Amino acid sequence: MPAAFSGNRLGWLLLLCLSLSGGSPTDLVSQELKQATKESVSNATFVEYEVLLPGVSGTYVEKNITLDSATRIELSCRLDNKYSHLKSLQVIWKRGNETIRHINKTENSWSIQLRILDNSNLGSYSCTLKGEEEISAMFHLQVPTIEGKEKPIVSYEGDTAVMICKSSGYTPIAWTWYMTNGSEQIAINDSLLADKYAVNKISANVTHLKILKLTKEDDGVYCCEAAFELGKSKGKLMLKVLSFMVPLKPFLAIVAEAVILVTIVFLYEIYSKKKEKHAEDEKEFDQVEQLKSEESNGLENSSTRHRKI
């Protein structure tokens, strides 16, 4: 207890000194985490992970390992007992191009032990068995992944949009929201822009970003960042802000088509009627001309009769 109390008091004194020197809250959190990690690494949990190598040449096995705090870890590659007859195996453990010293746990099992203090210790570690056949396995050490929404969130101008990020099984120390502007990420401070943003921490594992009175400028990519003892992890969400005219466009297109169709029908009716009237006028004219012609012929015939008498 006295040692713990002394450590806490030292932490608060360090926090006060950094505050007076103008250190940012993020820097304070990072330094406190580093100090806490160094002090507690001797008491860190010890975990073991093993991969069973099938013994088939060219086989490549992968295993993802999620870590959120300082840990002592043992990674092992074990050859399946069916292939214990394979002799003179050369075992190589590597991180990138760096060869790591390993130990023989059993005749067919080889392992390395690591102290994961911060994100510089994370990454990919491989073991390769070389002999008559070559078999490999890869361990990927990473911070917890953040769950967002894969599909874009669609909303309309003037509405409110809510975006959610979640860390399943692991509790972040802090959450931060960003808006992406090209390659730049702008931190969202809801305390300074309370009339625009609201960040709600539903639980330690879940965070909500609420954007009020949406405009076209709010359209874009947003990131939620979770801070863990071993590093940070980000989730991405896409917000698409539409104008109220967008859902009306199909309706307006249908209305426009209907108006055009009605107009065409109306003009065709007018043209048909004019054509019919013109045909009737021509017919009536022809009838009048025919009557005139018949009358003229009748008069000529009558004159001829009179002359003959």
Secondary structure, DSSP 8 states (H G I E B T S, - for coil): -HHHHHHHHHHHHHHHHHHHTT--HHHHHHHHHHHHHHHHGGG-EEEEEEEEE---TT-EEEEEEE--S-EEEEEEEEE-GGGTT--S-EEEEEETTEEE--EEEETTEEEEEEEE-SGGG-EEEEEEEESSSEEEEEEEEE----B--SS-EEEETTS-EEEEEE-SS---SEEEEEEEETTEEEE--TTT-TTTEEEEEEETTEEEEEE-S--GGG-EEEEEEEEETTEEEEEEEEEEEE-THHHHHHHHHHHHHHHHHHHHHHHHHHHHHHHHHHHHHHHHHHHHHHHHHHHHHHHHHHHHHHHH-
